[in-house]
Amino acid sequence: MQVRLRNPHRELEFRGPISVQRLLNQLELNRESVLIIRDGTLVPGDATLTDTDVIEIRPVISGGATEAR
């Protein structure tokens, strides 16, 4: 499976099947700090990824909206 990471941008290859949580453990990433995207759709943390998947891992970015005046 191809895994594309952002910030910093890099691409890695992994063999599947593998659970999302195990992949994140191998990458030393916290599940709450990233979004896992497959084919434009968010992937739940309990999903299994396969050899043919192309996965994008994006950091969660949070921010508040300022009140309009």
PDB file of N, CA, C and O in Angstrom, chain B, residues numbered from 101:
ATOM      1  N   MET B 101       0.845  -1.157   0.000  1.00  0.00           N
ATOM      2  CA  MET B 101       0.000   0.000   0.000  1.00  0.00           C
ATOM      3  C   MET B 101       0.895   1.225   0.000  1.00  0.00           C
ATOM      4  O   MET B 101       1.981   1.226   0.580  1.00  0.00           O
ATOM      5  N   GLN B 102       0.420   2.254  -0.656  1.00  0.00           N
ATOM      6  CA  GLN B 102       1.153   3.504  -0.704  1.00  0.00           C
ATOM      7  C   GLN B 102       0.572   4.431   0.353  1.00  0.00           C
ATOM      8  O   GLN B 102      -0.641   4.623   0.432  1.00  0.00           O
ATOM      9  N   VAL B 103       1.452   4.999   1.161  1.00  0.00           N
ATOM     10  CA  VAL B 103       1.032   5.906   2.227  1.00  0.00           C
ATOM     11  C   VAL B 103       1.683   7.262   1.972  1.00  0.00           C
ATOM     12  O   VAL B 103       2.906   7.384   1.918  1.00  0.00           O
ATOM     13  N   ARG B 104       0.840   8.267   1.819  1.00  0.00           N
ATOM     14  CA  ARG B 104       1.319   9.633   1.603  1.00  0.00           C
ATOM     15  C   ARG B 104       1.089  10.432   2.870  1.00  0.00           C
ATOM     16  O   ARG B 104      -0.033  10.535   3.368  1.00  0.00           O
ATOM     17  N   LEU B 105       2.167  10.990   3.379  1.00  0.00           N
ATOM     18  CA  LEU B 105       2.085  11.800   4.599  1.00  0.00           C
ATOM     19  C   LEU B 105       2.297  13.259   4.250  1.00  0.00           C
ATOM     20  O   LEU B 105       3.008  13.588   3.300  1.00  0.00           O
ATOM     21  N   ARG B 106       1.678  14.122   5.023  1.00  0.00           N
ATOM     22  CA  ARG B 106       1.853  15.563   4.857  1.00  0.00           C
ATOM     23  C   ARG B 106       2.480  16.136   6.116  1.00  0.00           C
ATOM     24  O   ARG B 106       2.291  15.628   7.221  1.00  0.00           O
ATOM     25  N   ASN B 107       3.217  17.191   5.916  1.00  0.00           N
ATOM     26  CA  ASN B 107       3.847  17.955   7.018  1.00  0.00           C
ATOM     27  C   ASN B 107       4.737  17.107   7.901  1.00  0.00           C
ATOM     28  O   ASN B 107       4.337  16.838   9.034  1.00  0.00           O
ATOM     29  N   PRO B 108       5.871  16.678   7.496  1.00  0.00           N
ATOM     30  CA  PRO B 108       6.489  16.917   6.192  1.00  0.00           C
ATOM     31  C   PRO B 108       5.980  15.907   5.156  1.00  0.00           C
ATOM     32  O   PRO B 108       5.581  14.793   5.497  1.00  0.00           O
ATOM     33  N   HIS B 109       6.004  16.323   3.886  1.00  0.00           N
ATOM     34  CA  HIS B 109       5.520  15.473   2.796  1.00  0.00           C
ATOM     35  C   HIS B 109       6.505  14.332   2.539  1.00  0.00           C
ATOM     36  O   HIS B 109       7.703  14.547   2.358  1.00  0.00           O
ATOM     37  N   ARG B 110       5.964  13.118   2.530  1.00  0.00           N
ATOM     38  CA  ARG B 110       6.778  11.939   2.194  1.00  0.00           C
ATOM     39  C   ARG B 110       5.847  10.819   1.772  1.00  0.00           C
ATOM     40  O   ARG B 110       4.665  10.820   2.115  1.00  0.00           O
ATOM     41  N   GLU B 111       6.386   9.858   1.024  1.00  0.00           N
ATOM     42  CA  GLU B 111       5.610   8.697   0.589  1.00  0.00           C
ATOM     43  C   GLU B 111       6.329   7.435   1.017  1.00  0.00           C
ATOM     44  O   GLU B 111       7.541   7.307   0.847  1.00  0.00           O
ATOM     45  N   LEU B 112       5.568   6.499   1.576  1.00  0.00           N
ATOM     46  CA  LEU B 112       6.114   5.248   2.085  1.00  0.00           C
ATOM     47  C   LEU B 112       5.304   4.085   1.535  1.00  0.00           C
ATOM     48  O   LEU B 112       4.161   4.266   1.116  1.00  0.00           O
ATOM     49  N   GLU B 113       5.882   2.909   1.533  1.00  0.00           N
ATOM     50  CA  GLU B 113       5.195   1.685   1.116  1.00  0.00           C
ATOM     51  C   GLU B 113       5.076   0.757   2.319  1.00  0.00           C
ATOM     52  O   GLU B 113       6.020   0.591   3.091  1.00  0.00           O
ATOM     53  N   PHE B 114       3.894   0.154   2.461  1.00  0.00           N
ATOM     54  CA  PHE B 114       3.642  -0.834   3.511  1.00  0.00           C
ATOM     55  C   PHE B 114       2.935  -2.032   2.902  1.00  0.00           C
ATOM     56  O   PHE B 114       2.251  -1.912   1.886  1.00  0.00           O
ATOM     57  N   ARG B 115       3.102  -3.168   3.520  1.00  0.00           N
ATOM     58  CA  ARG B 115       2.404  -4.379   3.089  1.00  0.00           C
ATOM     59  C   ARG B 115       1.128  -4.519   3.900  1.00  0.00           C
ATOM     60  O   ARG B 115       1.110  -4.262   5.104  1.00  0.00           O
ATOM     61  N   GLY B 116       0.068  -4.927   3.231  1.00  0.00           N
ATOM     62  CA  GLY B 116      -1.209  -5.155   3.902  1.00  0.00           C
ATOM     63  C   GLY B 116      -1.511  -6.631   3.899  1.00  0.00           C
ATOM     64  O   GLY B 116      -0.750  -7.397   3.309  1.00  0.00           O
ATOM     65  N   PRO B 117      -2.545  -7.055   4.506  1.00  0.00           N
ATOM     66  CA  PRO B 117      -3.473  -6.212   5.262  1.00  0.00           C
ATOM     67  C   PRO B 117      -2.865  -5.769   6.590  1.00  0.00           C
ATOM     68  O   PRO B 117      -2.066  -6.471   7.209  1.00  0.00           O
ATOM     69  N   ILE B 118      -3.282  -4.572   6.994  1.00  0.00           N
ATOM     70  CA  ILE B 118      -2.816  -3.998   8.256  1.00  0.00           C
ATOM     71  C   ILE B 118      -3.926  -3.091   8.787  1.00  0.00           C
ATOM     72  O   ILE B 118      -4.609  -2.416   8.017  1.00  0.00           O
ATOM     73  N   SER B 119      -4.092  -3.082  10.077  1.00  0.00           N
ATOM     74  CA  SER B 119      -5.115  -2.212  10.669  1.00  0.00           C
ATOM     75  C   SER B 119      -4.607  -0.771  10.667  1.00  0.00           C
ATOM     76  O   SER B 119      -3.401  -0.521  10.658  1.00  0.00           O
ATOM     77  N   VAL B 120      -5.535   0.154  10.674  1.00  0.00           N
ATOM     78  CA  VAL B 120      -5.175   1.571  10.744  1.00  0.00           C
ATOM     79  C   VAL B 120      -4.336   1.821  11.993  1.00  0.00           C
ATOM     80  O   VAL B 120      -3.311   2.500  11.929  1.00  0.00           O
ATOM     81  N   GLN B 121      -4.768   1.274  13.126  1.00  0.00           N
ATOM     82  CA  GLN B 121      -4.043   1.511  14.370  1.00  0.00           C
ATOM     83  C   GLN B 121      -2.615   0.968  14.320  1.00  0.00           C
ATOM     84  O   GLN B 121      -1.688   1.614  14.808  1.00  0.00           O
ATOM     85  N   ARG B 122      -2.437  -0.203  13.740  1.00  0.00           N
ATOM     86  CA  ARG B 122      -1.082  -0.772  13.650  1.00  0.00           C
ATOM     87  C   ARG B 122      -0.204   0.075  12.730  1.00  0.00           C
ATOM     88  O   ARG B 122       0.970   0.299  13.026  1.00  0.00           O
ATOM     89  N   LEU B 123      -0.768   0.546  11.614  1.00  0.00           N
ATOM     90  CA  LEU B 123      -0.010   1.418  10.714  1.00  0.00           C
ATOM     91  C   LEU B 123       0.425   2.682  11.452  1.00  0.00           C
ATOM     92  O   LEU B 123       1.581   3.095  11.364  1.00  0.00           O
ATOM     93  N   LEU B 124      -0.506   3.286  12.173  1.00  0.00           N
ATOM     94  CA  LEU B 124      -0.169   4.500  12.917  1.00  0.00           C
ATOM     95  C   LEU B 124       0.873   4.231  13.996  1.00  0.00           C
ATOM     96  O   LEU B 124       1.745   5.065  14.239  1.00  0.00           O
ATOM     97  N   ASN B 125       0.788   3.080  14.641  1.00  0.00           N
ATOM     98  CA  ASN B 125       1.801   2.716  15.637  1.00  0.00           C
ATOM     99  C   ASN B 125       3.182   2.609  14.992  1.00  0.00           C
ATOM    100  O   ASN B 125       4.172   3.078  15.553  1.00  0.00           O
ATOM    101  N   GLN B 126       3.246   1.992  13.816  1.00  0.00           N
ATOM    102  CA  GLN B 126       4.526   1.851  13.120  1.00  0.00           C
ATOM    103  C   GLN B 126       5.089   3.214  12.704  1.00  0.00           C
ATOM    104  O   GLN B 126       6.304   3.413  12.676  1.00  0.00           O
ATOM    105  N   LEU B 127       4.199   4.138  12.386  1.00  0.00           N
ATOM    106  CA  LEU B 127       4.622   5.481  11.998  1.00  0.00           C
ATOM    107  C   LEU B 127       4.807   6.403  13.205  1.00  0.00           C
ATOM    108  O   LEU B 127       5.204   7.559  13.060  1.00  0.00           O
ATOM    109  N   GLU B 128       4.512   5.875  14.403  1.00  0.00           N
ATOM    110  CA  GLU B 128       4.599   6.632  15.653  1.00  0.00           C
ATOM    111  C   GLU B 128       3.722   7.883  15.614  1.00  0.00           C
ATOM    112  O   GLU B 128       4.136   8.976  15.999  1.00  0.00           O
ATOM    113  N   LEU B 129       2.478   7.673  15.128  1.00  0.00           N
ATOM    114  CA  LEU B 129       1.500   8.756  15.051  1.00  0.00           C
ATOM    115  C   LEU B 129       0.333   8.456  15.979  1.00  0.00           C
ATOM    116  O   LEU B 129      -0.057   7.301  16.150  1.00  0.00           O
ATOM    117  N   ASN B 130      -0.218   9.502  16.575  1.00  0.00           N
ATOM    118  CA  ASN B 130      -1.360   9.395  17.462  1.00  0.00           C
ATOM    119  C   ASN B 130      -2.640   9.471  16.632  1.00  0.00           C
ATOM    120  O   ASN B 130      -2.776  10.377  15.810  1.00  0.00           O
ATOM    121  N   ARG B 131      -3.564   8.563  16.820  1.00  0.00           N
ATOM    122  CA  ARG B 131      -4.812   8.504  16.040  1.00  0.00           C
ATOM    123  C   ARG B 131      -5.607   9.803  16.133  1.00  0.00           C
ATOM    124  O   ARG B 131      -6.248  10.199  15.160  1.00  0.00           O
ATOM    125  N   GLU B 132      -5.579  10.459  17.264  1.00  0.00           N
ATOM    126  CA  GLU B 132      -6.347  11.685  17.440  1.00  0.00           C
ATOM    127  C   GLU B 132      -5.725  12.887  16.743  1.00  0.00           C
ATOM    128  O   GLU B 132      -6.366  13.931  16.622  1.00  0.00           O
ATOM    129  N   SER B 133      -4.485  12.753  16.284  1.00  0.00           N
ATOM    130  CA  SER B 133      -3.800  13.905  15.693  1.00  0.00           C
ATOM    131  C   SER B 133      -3.752  13.863  14.163  1.00  0.00           C
ATOM    132  O   SER B 133      -3.199  14.767  13.538  1.00  0.00           O
ATOM    133  N   VAL B 134      -4.333  12.809  13.553  1.00  0.00           N
ATOM    134  CA  VAL B 134      -4.281  12.691  12.094  1.00  0.00           C
ATOM    135  C   VAL B 134      -5.621  12.237  11.521  1.00  0.00           C
ATOM    136  O   VAL B 134      -6.454  11.658  12.218  1.00  0.00           O
ATOM    137  N   LEU B 135      -5.800  12.516  10.237  1.00  0.00           N
ATOM    138  CA  LEU B 135      -6.934  12.007   9.469  1.00  0.00           C
ATOM    139  C   LEU B 135      -6.387  10.995   8.472  1.00  0.00           C
ATOM    140  O   LEU B 135      -5.362  11.242   7.837  1.00  0.00           O
ATOM    141  N   ILE B 136      -7.058   9.867   8.332  1.00  0.00           N
ATOM    142  CA  ILE B 136      -6.684   8.832   7.376  1.00  0.00           C
ATOM    143  C   ILE B 136      -7.706   8.904   6.242  1.00  0.00           C
ATOM    144  O   ILE B 136      -8.911   8.808   6.474  1.00  0.00           O
ATOM    145  N   ILE B 137      -7.217   9.072   5.021  1.00  0.00           N
ATOM    146  CA  ILE B 137      -8.104   9.240   3.874  1.00  0.00           C
ATOM    147  C   ILE B 137      -7.780   8.198   2.812  1.00  0.00           C
ATOM    148  O   ILE B 137      -6.625   8.013   2.429  1.00  0.00           O
ATOM    149  N   ARG B 138      -8.840   7.511   2.340  1.00  0.00           N
ATOM    150  CA  ARG B 138      -8.704   6.514   1.272  1.00  0.00           C
ATOM    151  C   ARG B 138      -9.780   6.842   0.237  1.00  0.00           C
ATOM    152  O   ARG B 138     -10.967   6.904   0.561  1.00  0.00           O
ATOM    153  N   ASP B 139      -9.358   7.049  -0.999  1.00  0.00           N
ATOM    154  CA  ASP B 139     -10.305   7.369  -2.080  1.00  0.00           C
ATOM    155  C   ASP B 139     -11.208   8.547  -1.727  1.00  0.00           C
ATOM    156  O   ASP B 139     -12.402   8.527  -2.028  1.00  0.00           O
ATOM    157  N   GLY B 140     -10.651   9.561  -1.098  1.00  0.00           N
ATOM    158  CA  GLY B 140     -11.410  10.758  -0.762  1.00  0.00           C
ATOM    159  C   GLY B 140     -12.348  10.617   0.425  1.00  0.00           C
ATOM    160  O   GLY B 140     -13.132  11.523   0.708  1.00  0.00           O
ATOM    161  N   THR B 141     -12.275   9.479   1.126  1.00  0.00           N
ATOM    162  CA  THR B 141     -13.182   9.210   2.244  1.00  0.00           C
ATOM    163  C   THR B 141     -12.380   8.972   3.518  1.00  0.00           C
ATOM    164  O   THR B 141     -11.351   8.296   3.498  1.00  0.00           O
ATOM    165  N   LEU B 142     -12.861   9.536   4.632  1.00  0.00           N
ATOM    166  CA  LEU B 142     -12.202   9.281   5.916  1.00  0.00           C
ATOM    167  C   LEU B 142     -12.308   7.809   6.275  1.00  0.00           C
ATOM    168  O   LEU B 142     -13.350   7.184   6.074  1.00  0.00           O
ATOM    169  N   VAL B 143     -11.235   7.264   6.803  1.00  0.00           N
ATOM    170  CA  VAL B 143     -11.178   5.848   7.181  1.00  0.00           C
ATOM    171  C   VAL B 143     -11.272   5.758   8.699  1.00  0.00           C
ATOM    172  O   VAL B 143     -10.514   6.430   9.398  1.00  0.00           O
ATOM    173  N   PRO B 144     -12.191   4.935   9.228  1.00  0.00           N
ATOM    174  CA  PRO B 144     -12.291   4.791  10.685  1.00  0.00           C
ATOM    175  C   PRO B 144     -11.075   4.080  11.268  1.00  0.00           C
ATOM    176  O   PRO B 144     -10.381   3.339  10.572  1.00  0.00           O
ATOM    177  N   GLY B 145     -10.832   4.313  12.535  1.00  0.00           N
ATOM    178  CA  GLY B 145      -9.667   3.756  13.209  1.00  0.00           C
ATOM    179  C   GLY B 145      -9.644   2.247  13.298  1.00  0.00           C
ATOM    180  O   GLY B 145      -8.577   1.664  13.488  1.00  0.00           O
ATOM    181  N   ASP B 146     -10.807   1.586  13.165  1.00  0.00           N
ATOM    182  CA  ASP B 146     -10.850   0.129  13.267  1.00  0.00           C
ATOM    183  C   ASP B 146     -10.822  -0.559  11.891  1.00  0.00           C
ATOM    184  O   ASP B 146     -11.020  -1.771  11.804  1.00  0.00           O
ATOM    185  N   ALA B 147     -10.578   0.201  10.829  1.00  0.00           N
ATOM    186  CA  ALA B 147     -10.562  -0.359   9.471  1.00  0.00           C
ATOM    187  C   ALA B 147      -9.283  -1.134   9.207  1.00  0.00           C
ATOM    188  O   ALA B 147      -8.267  -0.933   9.872  1.00  0.00           O
ATOM    189  N   THR B 148      -9.351  -2.023   8.225  1.00  0.00           N
ATOM    190  CA  THR B 148      -8.181  -2.760   7.752  1.00  0.00           C
ATOM    191  C   THR B 148      -7.815  -2.244   6.373  1.00  0.00           C
ATOM    192  O   THR B 148      -8.676  -2.082   5.509  1.00  0.00           O
ATOM    193  N   LEU B 149      -6.532  -1.989   6.174  1.00  0.00           N
ATOM    194  CA  LEU B 149      -6.018  -1.478   4.908  1.00  0.00           C
ATOM    195  C   LEU B 149      -5.379  -2.622   4.127  1.00  0.00           C
ATOM    196  O   LEU B 149      -4.801  -3.536   4.716  1.00  0.00           O
ATOM    197  N   THR B 150      -5.482  -2.569   2.798  1.00  0.00           N
ATOM    198  CA  THR B 150      -4.953  -3.644   1.954  1.00  0.00           C
ATOM    199  C   THR B 150      -3.764  -3.165   1.126  1.00  0.00           C
ATOM    200  O   THR B 150      -3.450  -1.975   1.091  1.00  0.00           O
ATOM    201  N   ASP B 151      -3.108  -4.118   0.462  1.00  0.00           N
ATOM    202  CA  ASP B 151      -1.951  -3.812  -0.381  1.00  0.00           C
ATOM    203  C   ASP B 151      -2.272  -2.815  -1.487  1.00  0.00           C
ATOM    204  O   ASP B 151      -1.404  -2.038  -1.887  1.00  0.00           O
ATOM    205  N   THR B 152      -3.493  -2.826  -1.981  1.00  0.00           N
ATOM    206  CA  THR B 152      -3.832  -1.974  -3.128  1.00  0.00           C
ATOM    207  C   THR B 152      -4.313  -0.580  -2.732  1.00  0.00           C
ATOM    208  O   THR B 152      -4.576   0.247  -3.605  1.00  0.00           O
ATOM    209  N   ASP B 153      -4.432  -0.306  -1.445  1.00  0.00           N
ATOM    210  CA  ASP B 153      -4.903   1.003  -0.992  1.00  0.00           C
ATOM    211  C   ASP B 153      -3.841   2.083  -1.199  1.00  0.00           C
ATOM    212  O   ASP B 153      -2.640   1.838  -1.088  1.00  0.00           O
ATOM    213  N   VAL B 154      -4.323   3.266  -1.501  1.00  0.00           N
ATOM    214  CA  VAL B 154      -3.496   4.465  -1.485  1.00  0.00           C
ATOM    215  C   VAL B 154      -4.082   5.331  -0.381  1.00  0.00           C
ATOM    216  O   VAL B 154      -5.232   5.764  -0.455  1.00  0.00           O
ATOM    217  N   ILE B 155      -3.281   5.575   0.634  1.00  0.00           N
ATOM    218  CA  ILE B 155      -3.732   6.247   1.846  1.00  0.00           C
ATOM    219  C   ILE B 155      -3.037   7.592   1.966  1.00  0.00           C
ATOM    220  O   ILE B 155      -1.845   7.720   1.684  1.00  0.00           O
ATOM    221  N   GLU B 156      -3.787   8.575   2.382  1.00  0.00           N
ATOM    222  CA  GLU B 156      -3.194   9.872   2.693  1.00  0.00           C
ATOM    223  C   GLU B 156      -3.404  10.117   4.178  1.00  0.00           C
ATOM    224  O   GLU B 156      -4.503   9.925   4.699  1.00  0.00           O
ATOM    225  N   ILE B 157      -2.352  10.539   4.851  1.00  0.00           N
ATOM    226  CA  ILE B 157      -2.430  10.856   6.273  1.00  0.00           C
ATOM    227  C   ILE B 157      -2.159  12.344   6.424  1.00  0.00           C
ATOM    228  O   ILE B 157      -1.081  12.837   6.092  1.00  0.00           O
ATOM    229  N   ARG B 158      -3.167  13.048   6.935  1.00  0.00           N
ATOM    230  CA  ARG B 158      -3.066  14.493   7.121  1.00  0.00           C
ATOM    231  C   ARG B 158      -3.152  14.829   8.596  1.00  0.00           C
ATOM    232  O   ARG B 158      -3.915  14.201   9.329  1.00  0.00           O
ATOM    233  N   PRO B 159      -2.380  15.811   9.044  1.00  0.00           N
ATOM    234  CA  PRO B 159      -2.507  16.233  10.436  1.00  0.00           C
ATOM    235  C   PRO B 159      -3.832  16.945  10.651  1.00  0.00           C
ATOM    236  O   PRO B 159      -4.330  17.638   9.764  1.00  0.00           O
ATOM    237  N   VAL B 160      -4.391  16.767  11.830  1.00  0.00           N
ATOM    238  CA  VAL B 160      -5.602  17.484  12.203  1.00  0.00           C
ATOM    239  C   VAL B 160      -5.183  18.915  12.533  1.00  0.00           C
ATOM    240  O   VAL B 160      -4.270  19.146  13.326  1.00  0.00           O
ATOM    241  N   ILE B 161      -5.863  19.859  11.911  1.00  0.00           N
ATOM    242  CA  ILE B 161      -5.587  21.258  12.181  1.00  0.00           C
ATOM    243  C   ILE B 161      -6.852  21.873  12.753  1.00  0.00           C
ATOM    244  O   ILE B 161      -7.911  21.852  12.126  1.00  0.00           O
ATOM    245  N   SER B 162      -6.727  22.408  13.927  1.00  0.00           N
ATOM    246  CA  SER B 162      -7.895  23.014  14.547  1.00  0.00           C
ATOM    247  C   SER B 162      -7.634  24.493  14.757  1.00  0.00           C
ATOM    248  O   SER B 162      -6.499  24.940  14.926  1.00  0.00           O
ATOM    249  N   GLY B 163      -8.682  25.199  14.740  1.00  0.00           N
ATOM    250  CA  GLY B 163      -8.581  26.646  14.968  1.00  0.00           C
ATOM    251  C   GLY B 163      -9.970  27.184  15.194  1.00  0.00           C
ATOM    252  O   GLY B 163     -10.965  26.587  14.782  1.00  0.00           O
ATOM    253  N   GLY B 164     -10.018  28.290  15.836  1.00  0.00           N
ATOM    254  CA  GLY B 164     -11.308  28.895  16.114  1.00  0.00           C
ATOM    255  C   GLY B 164     -11.638  29.986  15.127  1.00  0.00           C
ATOM    256  O   GLY B 164     -10.750  30.617  14.553  1.00  0.00           O
ATOM    257  N   ALA B 165     -12.881  30.193  14.942  1.00  0.00           N
ATOM    258  CA  ALA B 165     -13.330  31.297  14.106  1.00  0.00           C
ATOM    259  C   ALA B 165     -13.436  32.542  14.966  1.00  0.00           C
ATOM    260  O   ALA B 165     -13.854  32.483  16.123  1.00  0.00           O
ATOM    261  N   THR B 166     -13.060  33.643  14.397  1.00  0.00           N
ATOM    262  CA  THR B 166     -13.221  34.875  15.132  1.00  0.00           C
ATOM    263  C   THR B 166     -14.617  35.418  14.889  1.00  0.00           C
ATOM    264  O   THR B 166     -15.199  35.220  13.823  1.00  0.00           O
ATOM    265  N   GLU B 167     -15.130  36.087  15.867  1.00  0.00           N
ATOM    266  CA  GLU B 167     -16.477  36.615  15.769  1.00  0.00           C
ATOM    267  C   GLU B 167     -16.487  37.831  14.871  1.00  0.00           C
ATOM    268  O   GLU B 167     -15.666  38.733  15.037  1.00  0.00           O
ATOM    269  N   ALA B 168     -17.408  37.867  13.918  1.00  0.00           N
ATOM    270  CA  ALA B 168     -17.525  39.009  13.022  1.00  0.00           C
ATOM    271  C   ALA B 168     -18.042  40.220  13.775  1.00  0.00           C
ATOM    272  O   ALA B 168     -18.899  40.099  14.651  1.00  0.00           O
ATOM    273  N   ARG B 169     -17.524  41.377  13.434  1.00  0.00           N
ATOM    274  CA  ARG B 169     -17.961  42.608  14.123  1.00  0.00           C
ATOM    275  C   ARG B 169     -18.734  43.466  13.196  1.00  0.00           C
ATOM    276  O   ARG B 169     -19.188  44.543  13.584  1.00  0.00           O
TER     277      ARG B 169
END
